[in-house]
Amino acid sequence: ETGVTQTPRHLVMGMTNKKSLKCEQHLGHNAMYWYKQSAKKPLELMFVYNFKEQTENNSVPSRFSPECPNSSHLFLHLHTLQPEDSALYLCASSQGPATNEKLFFGSGTQLSVL
Amino acid sequence: AQKVTQAQTEISVVEKEDVTLDCVYETRDTTYYLFWYKQPPSGELVFLIRRNSFDEQNEISGRYSWNFQKSTSSFNFTITASQVVDSAVYFCALSEEYGNKLVFGAGTILRVKS
């Protein structure tokens, strides 16, 4: 069983659709993250949750809505996205939120917005 | 502000060659942490190493070695006797002790040909 599991692996959606990305970690970690990886751009931190509380929102547009019901699960709700939102969305977790913690990543959801 | 530069966009080598991936960073903090992550074709980033700014000892782990030089703000990564399985995107990253995020470089694509 992998440490961090993301579903779905691939998602194609229209600009008017609503969809959700799911992340689950089996490592007993307390912090979870959403990153965006676009072609030819560095990984961008989107959100950080620590003990289910959001501690970081990196100026992410409101069409991305995170949810963290418990320390093991993290969702990213998507609505009225734009084609430029097409990217690989990576979930990660760490023992704690300190910036010197090593991150454990899922395999990502490859999102295409048509 | 934190910044990480990986000037090599893509490197191609033949199996068994040694290869060095460059990483140059910028920070105003005296306490910071440097990381290398590997992203194979499967998508998930895999943690390779973490160094703090007070530990300049070079590290070797099997075929991997890291050269940390504060004088040049560099944290280079060398793979000795490269193998096809080393083909991946490699990311260097930096976090500051009292910062709130891990900043990644743009990544270097390594292609090892048999």
gemmi code that builds the backbone of each chain (N, CA, C; Angstrom):
import gemmi

chains = {
    "A": [
        ("GLU", (0.869, -1.193, 0.000), (0.000, 0.000, 0.000), (0.898, 1.233, 0.000)),
        ("THR", (0.699, 2.082, -1.003), (1.547, 3.258, -1.079), (1.173, 4.225, 0.031)),
        ("GLY", (2.136, 5.114, 0.374), (1.921, 6.026, 1.479), (0.867, 7.077, 1.203)),
        ("VAL", (0.924, 7.657, 0.000), (-0.011, 8.725, -0.357), (-0.692, 8.310, -1.662)),
        ("THR", (-1.993, 8.231, -1.624), (-2.772, 7.770, -2.765), (-3.657, 8.885, -3.296)),
        ("GLN", (-3.597, 9.106, -4.604), (-4.431, 10.130, -5.210), (-5.339, 9.516, -6.257)),
        ("THR", (-6.579, 9.979, -6.277), (-7.538, 9.557, -7.295), (-8.332, 10.764, -7.775)),
        ("PRO", (-8.730, 10.777, -9.057), (-8.310, 9.830, -10.093), (-6.896, 10.128, -10.580)),
        ("ARG", (-6.310, 9.275, -11.366), (-4.985, 9.532, -11.944), (-5.094, 10.516, -13.108)),
        ("HIS", (-6.194, 10.433, -13.833), (-6.407, 11.331, -14.971), (-7.827, 11.863, -14.906)),
        ("LEU", (-7.995, 13.116, -15.310), (-9.317, 13.733, -15.298), (-9.406, 14.737, -16.432)),
        ("VAL", (-10.455, 14.594, -17.213), (-10.746, 15.560, -18.274), (-12.074, 16.205, -17.929)),
        ("MET", (-12.107, 17.513, -17.912), (-13.360, 18.191, -17.571), (-13.557, 19.440, -18.404)),
        ("GLY", (-14.818, 19.771, -18.601), (-15.160, 21.002, -19.283), (-15.133, 22.160, -18.299)),
        ("MET", (-15.153, 23.355, -18.830), (-15.033, 24.529, -17.973), (-16.236, 24.720, -17.071)),
        ("THR", (-17.361, 24.110, -17.407), (-18.543, 24.292, -16.565), (-18.748, 23.149, -15.578)),
        ("ASN", (-17.893, 22.131, -15.639), (-18.044, 20.974, -14.758), (-17.607, 21.285, -13.333)),
        ("LYS", (-18.068, 20.404, -12.431), (-17.574, 20.405, -11.055), (-17.027, 19.018, -10.783)),
        ("LYS", (-15.807, 18.956, -10.304), (-15.183, 17.683, -9.987), (-14.366, 17.829, -8.712)),
        ("SER", (-13.958, 16.691, -8.170), (-13.123, 16.718, -6.970), (-11.953, 15.765, -7.105)),
        ("LEU", (-10.813, 16.200, -6.597), (-9.629, 15.344, -6.499), (-9.534, 14.858, -5.054)),
        ("LYS", (-9.103, 13.614, -4.921), (-9.019, 13.025, -3.580), (-7.599, 12.597, -3.283)),
        ("CYS", (-7.190, 12.794, -2.034), (-5.878, 12.359, -1.573), (-6.037, 11.691, -0.221)),
        ("GLU", (-5.363, 10.568, -0.035), (-5.398, 9.857, 1.244), (-3.985, 9.445, 1.607)),
        ("GLN", (-3.602, 9.699, 2.844), (-2.274, 9.265, 3.283), (-2.410, 8.253, 4.416)),
        ("HIS", (-1.547, 7.243, 4.333), (-1.576, 6.133, 5.294), (-0.339, 6.141, 6.171)),
        ("LEU", (0.237, 7.322, 6.371), (1.519, 7.434, 7.067), (1.384, 7.991, 8.471)),
        ("GLY", (0.170, 8.341, 8.889), (-0.013, 8.921, 10.210), (0.509, 10.339, 10.319)),
        ("HIS", (0.618, 11.022, 9.185), (1.125, 12.391, 9.180), (0.048, 13.386, 9.579)),
        ("ASN", (0.516, 14.573, 9.992), (-0.416, 15.602, 10.444), (-0.581, 16.757, 9.473)),
        ("ALA", (0.310, 16.861, 8.507), (0.242, 17.968, 7.555), (0.027, 17.427, 6.148)),
        ("MET", (-0.812, 18.110, 5.389), (-1.072, 17.717, 4.007), (-1.045, 18.946, 3.119)),
        ("TYR", (-0.693, 18.720, 1.845), (-0.427, 19.816, 0.919), (-1.023, 19.523, -0.452)),
        ("TRP", (-1.401, 20.591, -1.151), (-1.685, 20.508, -2.580), (-0.650, 21.339, -3.326)),
        ("TYR", (-0.047, 20.722, -4.357), (0.874, 21.409, -5.248), (0.335, 21.318, -6.674)),
        ("LYS", (0.674, 22.344, -7.458), (0.339, 22.344, -8.888), (1.636, 22.278, -9.683)),
        ("GLN", (1.696, 21.384, -10.657), (2.871, 21.265, -11.512), (2.452, 21.470, -12.953)),
        ("SER", (2.773, 22.649, -13.485), (2.466, 22.976, -14.875), (3.714, 22.762, -15.716)),
        ("ALA", (3.489, 22.595, -16.998), (4.620, 22.416, -17.907), (5.513, 23.664, -17.853)),
        ("LYS", (6.788, 23.422, -17.738), (7.798, 24.489, -17.789), (7.698, 25.485, -16.647)),
        ("LYS", (7.076, 25.104, -15.542), (7.011, 25.976, -14.358), (7.391, 25.165, -13.138)),
        ("PRO", (7.999, 25.815, -12.149), (8.327, 25.102, -10.909), (7.050, 24.680, -10.183)),
        ("LEU", (7.197, 23.703, -9.328), (6.061, 23.293, -8.507), (5.576, 24.467, -7.682)),
        ("GLU", (4.256, 24.645, -7.685), (3.664, 25.740, -6.943), (2.858, 25.202, -5.782)),
        ("LEU", (3.173, 25.662, -4.589), (2.382, 25.295, -3.431), (1.030, 26.002, -3.513)),
        ("MET", (-0.035, 25.240, -3.281), (-1.383, 25.828, -3.314), (-1.938, 25.993, -1.896)),
        ("PHE", (-2.013, 24.885, -1.190), (-2.620, 24.894, 0.148), (-1.824, 24.008, 1.098)),
        ("VAL", (-1.863, 24.386, 2.385), (-1.278, 23.567, 3.438), (-2.314, 23.395, 4.536)),
        ("TYR", (-2.439, 22.173, 5.016), (-3.300, 21.875, 6.162), (-2.458, 21.225, 7.248)),
        ("ASN", (-2.678, 21.656, 8.473), (-2.010, 21.068, 9.619), (-3.074, 20.702, 10.646)),
        ("PHE", (-3.153, 19.427, 11.001), (-4.204, 18.957, 11.909), (-5.575, 19.463, 11.448)),
        ("LYS", (-5.861, 19.299, 10.195), (-7.135, 19.620, 9.531), (-7.378, 21.118, 9.353)),
        ("GLU", (-6.514, 21.962, 9.858), (-6.725, 23.396, 9.736), (-5.871, 23.957, 8.593)),
        ("GLN", (-6.479, 24.797, 7.772), (-5.721, 25.387, 6.679), (-4.757, 26.430, 7.218)),
        ("THR", (-3.490, 26.273, 6.921), (-2.479, 27.204, 7.407), (-1.831, 28.006, 6.287)),
        ("GLU", (-2.118, 27.655, 5.064), (-1.503, 28.359, 3.938), (-2.439, 28.306, 2.751)),
        ("ASN", (-2.701, 29.459, 2.167), (-3.414, 29.561, 0.896), (-2.564, 30.487, 0.050)),
        ("ASN", (-1.921, 29.925, -0.938), (-0.928, 30.679, -1.699), (-1.585, 31.468, -2.827)),
        ("SER", (-2.537, 32.316, -2.445), (-3.230, 33.174, -3.429), (-3.857, 32.361, -4.549)),
        ("VAL", (-4.501, 31.294, -4.170), (-5.119, 30.408, -5.155), (-6.525, 30.922, -5.498)),
        ("PRO", (-6.884, 30.940, -6.785), (-8.233, 31.404, -7.171), (-9.321, 30.586, -6.496)),
        ("SER", (-10.447, 31.211, -6.262), (-11.532, 30.561, -5.524), (-12.177, 29.417, -6.283)),
        ("ARG", (-11.879, 29.254, -7.551), (-12.427, 28.109, -8.287), (-11.782, 26.797, -7.812)),
        ("PHE", (-10.737, 26.906, -7.008), (-10.143, 25.750, -6.324), (-10.532, 25.833, -4.849)),
        ("SER", (-11.187, 24.809, -4.348), (-11.669, 24.825, -2.974), (-11.198, 23.573, -2.253)),
        ("PRO", (-10.274, 23.709, -1.303), (-9.792, 22.525, -0.595), (-10.694, 22.149, 0.572)),
        ("GLU", (-10.590, 20.885, 0.948), (-11.325, 20.392, 2.109), (-10.486, 19.339, 2.799)),
        ("CYS", (-10.377, 19.414, 4.106), (-9.582, 18.442, 4.864), (-10.415, 17.953, 6.044)),
        ("PRO", (-11.205, 16.895, 5.854), (-12.098, 16.424, 6.912), (-11.367, 15.791, 8.100)),
        ("ASN", (-10.191, 15.250, 7.828), (-9.364, 14.681, 8.904), (-7.918, 14.662, 8.428)),
        ("SER", (-7.012, 14.281, 9.302), (-5.583, 14.369, 8.956), (-5.162, 13.407, 7.864)),
        ("SER", (-6.016, 12.453, 7.536), (-5.642, 11.458, 6.534), (-6.194, 11.749, 5.151)),
        ("HIS", (-7.159, 12.642, 5.057), (-7.825, 12.874, 3.779), (-7.794, 14.351, 3.399)),
        ("LEU", (-7.592, 14.565, 2.112), (-7.558, 15.920, 1.581), (-8.242, 15.899, 0.221)),
        ("PHE", (-9.109, 16.883, 0.015), (-9.812, 16.983, -1.261), (-9.509, 18.333, -1.894)),
        ("LEU", (-9.642, 18.369, -3.218), (-9.575, 19.634, -3.939), (-10.778, 19.680, -4.857)),
        ("HIS", (-11.719, 20.547, -4.513), (-12.944, 20.686, -5.294), (-12.704, 21.720, -6.394)),
        ("LEU", (-13.131, 21.350, -7.598), (-12.865, 22.168, -8.777), (-14.186, 22.605, -9.416)),
        ("HIS", (-14.272, 23.866, -9.757), (-15.471, 24.328, -10.474), (-15.139, 25.518, -11.350)),
        ("THR", (-15.787, 25.555, -12.494), (-15.582, 26.599, -13.509), (-14.100, 26.880, -13.752)),
        ("LEU", (-13.363, 25.804, -14.031), (-11.931, 25.968, -14.288), (-11.677, 26.530, -15.674)),
        ("GLN", (-10.447, 26.972, -15.875), (-10.004, 27.523, -17.144), (-8.990, 26.574, -17.788)),
        ("PRO", (-8.823, 26.650, -19.094), (-7.838, 25.772, -19.746), (-6.436, 25.895, -19.137)),
        ("GLU", (-6.074, 27.070, -18.653), (-4.729, 27.228, -18.076), (-4.582, 26.521, -16.728)),
        ("ASP", (-5.675, 25.990, -16.218), (-5.601, 25.203, -14.984), (-5.184, 23.754, -15.254)),
        ("SER", (-5.077, 23.402, -16.506), (-4.613, 22.057, -16.863), (-3.193, 21.876, -16.330)),
        ("ALA", (-2.997, 20.813, -15.568), (-1.698, 20.595, -14.911), (-1.740, 19.262, -14.181)),
        ("LEU", (-0.615, 18.912, -13.593), (-0.541, 17.765, -12.687), (-0.721, 18.305, -11.268)),
        ("TYR", (-1.703, 17.788, -10.564), (-1.958, 18.231, -9.187), (-1.441, 17.151, -8.242)),
        ("LEU", (-0.505, 17.551, -7.419), (0.164, 16.620, -6.525), (-0.237, 16.880, -5.086)),
        ("CYS", (-0.521, 15.817, -4.390), (-0.793, 15.877, -2.961), (0.455, 15.389, -2.231)),
        ("ALA", (0.723, 15.940, -1.083), (1.861, 15.508, -0.281), (1.480, 15.541, 1.190)),
        ("SER", (2.249, 14.822, 1.984), (2.041, 14.868, 3.423), (3.400, 14.892, 4.113)),
        ("SER", (3.391, 15.356, 5.367), (4.598, 15.320, 6.183), (4.187, 15.136, 7.634)),
        ("GLN", (5.140, 14.719, 8.436), (4.842, 14.469, 9.843), (4.251, 15.718, 10.496)),
        ("GLY", (4.913, 16.845, 10.245), (4.429, 18.118, 10.764), (4.550, 19.179, 9.704)),
        ("PRO", (4.157, 20.400, 10.026), (4.145, 21.456, 9.009), (5.452, 22.227, 8.887)),
        ("ALA", (6.437, 21.894, 9.688), (7.681, 22.653, 9.641), (8.321, 22.531, 8.267)),
        ("THR", (8.961, 23.587, 7.841), (9.476, 23.599, 6.468), (10.704, 22.712, 6.288)),
        ("ASN", (11.250, 22.173, 7.381), (12.379, 21.263, 7.198), (11.932, 19.801, 7.141)),
        ("GLU", (10.631, 19.581, 7.156), (10.124, 18.212, 7.073), (10.237, 17.696, 5.655)),
        ("LYS", (10.526, 16.424, 5.509), (10.513, 15.865, 4.166), (9.086, 15.512, 3.794)),
        ("LEU", (8.791, 15.715, 2.527), (7.445, 15.499, 2.027), (7.341, 14.138, 1.343)),
        ("PHE", (6.175, 13.544, 1.484), (5.858, 12.295, 0.797), (4.742, 12.617, -0.182)),
        ("PHE", (4.978, 12.325, -1.455), (4.054, 12.722, -2.505), (3.251, 11.544, -3.035)),
        ("GLY", (2.047, 11.869, -3.512), (1.283, 10.933, -4.312), (1.722, 11.023, -5.769)),
        ("SER", (1.119, 10.183, -6.616), (1.478, 10.158, -8.034), (0.798, 11.251, -8.838)),
        ("GLY", (-0.145, 11.952, -8.217), (-0.757, 13.094, -8.870), (-1.991, 12.767, -9.677)),
        ("THR", (-2.763, 13.796, -9.966), (-3.889, 13.723, -10.892), (-3.560, 14.626, -12.071)),
        ("GLN", (-3.518, 14.040, -13.264), (-3.279, 14.828, -14.476), (-4.616, 15.395, -14.935)),
        ("LEU", (-4.775, 16.679, -14.819), (-6.041, 17.343, -15.133), (-5.956, 18.054, -16.469)),
        ("SER", (-6.949, 17.807, -17.297), (-7.066, 18.540, -18.562), (-8.408, 19.256, -18.576)),
        ("VAL", (-8.368, 20.560, -18.785), (-9.589, 21.368, -18.826), (-9.828, 21.785, -20.273)),
        ("LEU", (-10.970, 21.388, -20.815), (-11.260, 21.656, -22.223), (-12.147, 22.884, -22.380)),
    ],
    "B": [
        ("ALA", (14.241, 37.070, -0.490), (13.304, 36.003, -0.862), (14.079, 34.764, -1.290)),
        ("GLN", (13.432, 33.626, -1.086), (14.080, 32.364, -1.461), (14.006, 32.161, -2.952)),
        ("LYS", (15.054, 31.584, -3.500), (15.050, 31.252, -4.920), (15.964, 30.072, -5.154)),
        ("VAL", (15.561, 29.191, -6.043), (16.374, 28.031, -6.415), (16.493, 28.003, -7.925)),
        ("THR", (17.713, 27.897, -8.417), (17.956, 27.877, -9.854), (18.605, 26.562, -10.255)),
        ("GLN", (17.959, 25.887, -11.163), (18.533, 24.692, -11.779), (18.713, 25.034, -13.247)),
        ("ALA", (19.910, 25.431, -13.597), (20.142, 25.990, -14.928), (20.044, 24.938, -16.031)),
        ("GLN", (20.289, 23.683, -15.687), (20.250, 22.623, -16.703), (18.799, 22.161, -16.871)),
        ("THR", (18.222, 22.446, -18.018), (16.846, 22.027, -18.264), (16.785, 20.523, -18.532)),
        ("GLU", (17.735, 20.051, -19.326), (17.723, 18.638, -19.699), (19.154, 18.164, -19.927)),
        ("ILE", (19.441, 16.959, -19.440), (20.757, 16.346, -19.629), (20.548, 14.933, -20.168)),
        ("SER", (21.324, 14.582, -21.179), (21.296, 13.211, -21.709), (22.672, 12.598, -21.556)),
        ("VAL", (22.733, 11.402, -21.003), (23.995, 10.688, -20.855), (23.783, 9.248, -21.292)),
        ("VAL", (24.901, 8.584, -21.490), (24.868, 7.163, -21.805), (25.119, 6.402, -20.510)),
        ("GLU", (24.476, 5.278, -20.386), (24.613, 4.462, -19.184), (26.081, 4.313, -18.786)),
        ("LYS", (26.310, 4.354, -17.473), (27.624, 4.224, -16.849), (28.419, 5.522, -16.806)),
        ("GLU", (27.906, 6.550, -17.461), (28.564, 7.847, -17.323), (28.210, 8.459, -15.976)),
        ("ASP", (29.097, 9.308, -15.475), (28.783, 10.102, -14.289), (28.092, 11.385, -14.745)),
        ("VAL", (27.180, 11.868, -13.920), (26.467, 13.099, -14.286), (26.252, 13.942, -13.033)),
        ("THR", (26.422, 15.251, -13.189), (26.219, 16.179, -12.071), (25.096, 17.139, -12.402)),
        ("LEU", (24.150, 17.237, -11.481), (23.020, 18.154, -11.616), (23.288, 19.358, -10.712)),
        ("ASP", (23.219, 20.540, -11.292), (23.566, 21.748, -10.554), (22.353, 22.365, -9.862)),
        ("CYS", (22.618, 22.959, -8.709), (21.573, 23.680, -7.979), (22.226, 24.873, -7.285)),
        ("VAL", (21.701, 26.048, -7.565), (22.173, 27.273, -6.919), (20.989, 27.905, -6.212)),
        ("TYR", (21.205, 28.372, -5.000), (20.084, 28.905, -4.232), (20.385, 30.304, -3.722)),
        ("GLU", (19.321, 31.008, -3.373), (19.437, 32.332, -2.783), (18.572, 32.395, -1.531)),
        ("THR", (19.141, 32.897, -0.459), (18.384, 33.098, 0.768), (19.106, 34.125, 1.615)),
        ("ARG", (18.328, 34.836, 2.432), (18.942, 35.792, 3.351), (19.065, 35.207, 4.749)),
        ("ASP", (18.485, 34.030, 4.947), (18.537, 33.399, 6.257), (19.867, 32.702, 6.483)),
        ("THR", (20.241, 32.578, 7.745), (21.449, 31.818, 8.070), (21.106, 30.356, 8.341)),
        ("THR", (19.857, 30.116, 8.682), (19.411, 28.740, 8.907), (18.409, 28.367, 7.830)),
        ("TYR", (18.739, 27.369, 7.068), (17.867, 26.940, 5.986), (18.132, 25.474, 5.692)),
        ("TYR", (17.278, 24.902, 4.849), (17.349, 23.479, 4.535), (17.295, 23.296, 3.026)),
        ("LEU", (18.102, 22.395, 2.545), (18.149, 22.088, 1.114), (17.738, 20.639, 0.893)),
        ("PHE", (17.038, 20.423, -0.186), (16.497, 19.107, -0.491), (16.751, 18.769, -1.963)),
        ("TRP", (16.791, 17.468, -2.224), (16.681, 16.967, -3.596), (15.556, 15.940, -3.619)),
        ("TYR", (14.730, 16.052, -4.673), (13.660, 15.086, -4.902), (13.793, 14.550, -6.325)),
        ("LYS", (13.378, 13.306, -6.502), (13.376, 12.665, -7.821), (11.933, 12.411, -8.241)),
        ("GLN", (11.593, 12.748, -9.485), (10.259, 12.483, -10.003), (10.363, 11.544, -11.199)),
        ("PRO", (10.156, 10.242, -10.979), (10.185, 9.282, -12.090), (8.939, 9.447, -12.945)),
        ("PRO", (8.864, 8.740, -14.072), (7.696, 8.873, -14.955), (6.351, 8.585, -14.273)),
        ("SER", (6.353, 7.837, -13.198), (5.110, 7.534, -12.489), (4.491, 8.763, -11.833)),
        ("GLY", (5.266, 9.817, -11.643), (4.700, 11.089, -11.190), (5.015, 11.508, -9.773)),
        ("GLU", (5.119, 10.570, -8.847), (5.301, 11.013, -7.463), (6.738, 11.460, -7.222)),
        ("LEU", (6.911, 12.543, -6.492), (8.251, 12.990, -6.129), (8.739, 12.135, -4.964)),
        ("VAL", (9.996, 11.724, -5.057), (10.586, 10.880, -4.022), (11.719, 11.643, -3.363)),
        ("PHE", (11.659, 11.729, -2.047), (12.680, 12.425, -1.277), (14.022, 11.689, -1.410)),
        ("LEU", (15.097, 12.466, -1.658), (16.429, 11.880, -1.742), (17.314, 12.292, -0.572)),
        ("ILE", (17.328, 13.606, -0.261), (18.232, 14.068, 0.774), (17.769, 15.417, 1.319)),
        ("ARG", (18.100, 15.675, 2.567), (17.880, 16.968, 3.213), (19.166, 17.350, 3.932)),
        ("ARG", (19.594, 18.611, 3.762), (20.762, 19.123, 4.472), (20.369, 20.420, 5.160)),
        ("ASN", (20.910, 20.661, 6.349), (20.716, 21.968, 6.935), (21.954, 22.816, 6.673)),
        ("SER", (21.781, 24.104, 6.832), (22.816, 25.050, 6.411), (24.078, 24.981, 7.250)),
        ("PHE", (24.026, 24.304, 8.379), (25.208, 24.221, 9.235), (26.015, 22.948, 9.011)),
        ("ASP", (25.543, 22.123, 8.130), (26.212, 20.856, 7.873), (26.723, 20.835, 6.441)),
        ("GLU", (27.990, 21.210, 6.276), (28.542, 21.291, 4.930), (29.266, 20.030, 4.509)),
        ("GLN", (29.181, 19.004, 5.296), (29.837, 17.747, 4.909), (29.172, 17.198, 3.669)),
        ("ASN", (29.986, 16.752, 2.741), (29.435, 16.097, 1.568), (28.892, 14.729, 1.968)),
        ("GLU", (27.908, 14.290, 1.248), (27.270, 13.024, 1.604), (27.268, 12.091, 0.408)),
        ("ILE", (27.467, 10.823, 0.705), (27.430, 9.789, -0.335), (26.455, 8.715, 0.095)),
        ("SER", (25.610, 8.333, -0.853), (24.677, 7.239, -0.597), (24.656, 6.362, -1.840)),
        ("GLY", (25.409, 5.303, -1.794), (25.498, 4.422, -2.963), (26.105, 5.151, -4.139)),
        ("ARG", (25.377, 5.236, -5.245), (25.893, 5.915, -6.435), (25.605, 7.415, -6.395)),
        ("TYR", (24.892, 7.868, -5.387), (24.515, 9.272, -5.268), (25.476, 9.993, -4.322)),
        ("SER", (25.828, 11.219, -4.684), (26.606, 12.057, -3.773), (26.173, 13.505, -3.937)),
        ("TRP", (26.344, 14.249, -2.846), (25.923, 15.645, -2.844), (27.073, 16.509, -2.358)),
        ("ASN", (27.256, 17.639, -3.025), (28.319, 18.574, -2.700), (27.687, 19.913, -2.324)),
        ("PHE", (27.741, 20.232, -1.033), (27.133, 21.448, -0.513), (28.240, 22.464, -0.283)),
        ("GLN", (28.179, 23.604, -0.950), (29.178, 24.648, -0.778), (28.480, 25.979, -0.504)),
        ("LYS", (28.542, 26.414, 0.744), (27.909, 27.683, 1.113), (28.577, 28.858, 0.432)),
        ("SER", (29.867, 28.758, 0.189), (30.592, 29.883, -0.409), (30.065, 30.230, -1.790)),
        ("THR", (29.554, 29.241, -2.482), (29.002, 29.478, -3.819), (27.499, 29.273, -3.859)),
        ("SER", (26.885, 29.071, -2.687), (25.437, 28.835, -2.597), (25.000, 27.747, -3.555)),
        ("SER", (25.714, 26.642, -3.504), (25.375, 25.549, -4.411), (25.196, 24.241, -3.645)),
        ("PHE", (24.362, 23.407, -4.206), (24.088, 22.093, -3.612), (23.919, 21.115, -4.773)),
        ("ASN", (25.050, 20.681, -5.317), (25.042, 19.872, -6.525), (24.919, 18.392, -6.222)),
        ("PHE", (24.353, 17.681, -7.163), (24.016, 16.270, -7.005), (24.699, 15.487, -8.119)),
        ("THR", (25.492, 14.489, -7.739), (26.198, 13.672, -8.727), (25.721, 12.223, -8.661)),
        ("ILE", (25.440, 11.681, -9.823), (25.124, 10.252, -9.944), (26.319, 9.599, -10.631)),
        ("THR", (26.890, 8.632, -9.980), (28.034, 7.904, -10.511), (27.549, 6.650, -11.236)),
        ("ALA", (28.156, 6.361, -12.360), (27.793, 5.162, -13.133), (26.288, 5.111, -13.354)),
        ("SER", (25.780, 6.098, -14.049), (24.331, 6.242, -14.217), (23.702, 4.999, -14.842)),
        ("GLN", (22.427, 4.790, -14.505), (21.662, 3.671, -15.030), (20.373, 4.201, -15.650)),
        ("VAL", (19.788, 3.396, -16.518), (18.543, 3.800, -17.183), (17.465, 4.157, -16.153)),
        ("VAL", (17.458, 3.450, -15.032), (16.437, 3.706, -14.000), (16.607, 5.065, -13.325)),
        ("ASP", (17.751, 5.701, -13.575), (17.951, 7.047, -13.022), (17.227, 8.103, -13.841)),
        ("SER", (16.712, 7.736, -14.988), (15.997, 8.692, -15.832), (14.777, 9.226, -15.085)),
        ("ALA", (14.732, 10.529, -14.922), (13.671, 11.156, -14.130), (13.866, 12.663, -14.192)),
        ("VAL", (12.958, 13.374, -13.546), (13.156, 14.807, -13.333), (13.639, 14.974, -11.892)),
        ("TYR", (14.680, 15.743, -11.711), (15.258, 15.947, -10.392), (15.043, 17.399, -9.969)),
        ("PHE", (14.519, 17.555, -8.756), (14.221, 18.882, -8.237), (15.078, 19.180, -7.021)),
        ("CYS", (15.637, 20.374, -7.012), (16.304, 20.910, -5.840), (15.318, 21.857, -5.158)),
        ("ALA", (15.333, 21.920, -3.833), (14.381, 22.769, -3.133), (15.017, 23.370, -1.889)),
        ("LEU", (14.457, 24.493, -1.454), (15.004, 25.247, -0.328), (13.886, 25.675, 0.607)),
        ("SER", (14.116, 25.553, 1.900), (13.179, 26.144, 2.859), (13.986, 26.897, 3.911)),
        ("GLU", (13.397, 27.978, 4.388), (14.025, 28.773, 5.423), (13.443, 28.389, 6.780)),
        ("GLU", (14.242, 28.568, 7.820), (13.807, 28.102, 9.139), (12.493, 28.732, 9.556)),
        ("TYR", (12.349, 30.024, 9.314), (11.129, 30.708, 9.735), (10.264, 31.106, 8.561)),
        ("GLY", (10.547, 30.521, 7.417), (9.683, 30.735, 6.262), (8.502, 29.802, 6.359)),
        ("ASN", (7.610, 29.911, 5.447), (6.424, 29.054, 5.518), (6.231, 28.216, 4.272)),
        ("LYS", (7.253, 28.097, 3.476), (7.074, 27.239, 2.324), (8.404, 26.691, 1.829)),
        ("LEU", (8.260, 25.584, 1.122), (9.380, 24.937, 0.449), (9.362, 25.419, -0.996)),
        ("VAL", (10.464, 26.002, -1.456), (10.531, 26.527, -2.817), (11.341, 25.574, -3.681)),
        ("PHE", (10.758, 25.184, -4.800), (11.406, 24.246, -5.707), (12.070, 24.968, -6.874)),
        ("GLY", (13.140, 24.379, -7.378), (13.682, 24.804, -8.656), (12.825, 24.262, -9.784)),
        ("ALA", (13.164, 24.647, -10.997), (12.373, 24.253, -12.160), (12.561, 22.794, -12.552)),
        ("GLY", (13.591, 22.161, -11.999), (13.823, 20.758, -12.297), (14.776, 20.545, -13.455)),
        ("THR", (15.482, 19.426, -13.420), (16.363, 19.000, -14.515), (15.910, 17.631, -14.967)),
        ("ILE", (15.623, 17.530, -16.263), (15.252, 16.233, -16.838), (16.530, 15.473, -17.150)),
        ("LEU", (16.675, 14.298, -16.567), (17.835, 13.452, -16.838), (17.385, 12.259, -17.668)),
        ("ARG", (18.023, 12.083, -18.820), (17.751, 10.921, -19.675), (19.018, 10.089, -19.740)),
        ("VAL", (18.918, 8.845, -19.319), (20.043, 7.928, -19.373), (19.727, 6.881, -20.429)),
        ("LYS", (20.572, 6.833, -21.445), (20.342, 5.924, -22.567), (21.212, 4.688, -22.424)),
        ("SER", (20.666, 3.550, -22.829), (21.441, 2.307, -22.738), (22.314, 2.137, -23.959)),
    ],
}
model = gemmi.Model(1)
for chain_id, residues in chains.items():
    chain = gemmi.Chain(chain_id)
    for i, (resn, *xyz) in enumerate(residues, 1):
        res = gemmi.Residue()
        res.name, res.seqid = resn, gemmi.SeqId(i, " ")
        for name, pos in zip(("N", "CA", "C"), xyz):
            atom = gemmi.Atom()
            atom.name, atom.element = name, gemmi.Element(name[0])
            atom.pos, atom.b_iso = gemmi.Position(*pos), 0.0
            res.add_atom(atom)
        chain.add_residue(res)
    model.add_chain(chain)
structure = gemmi.Structure()
structure.add_model(model)
structure.setup_entities()
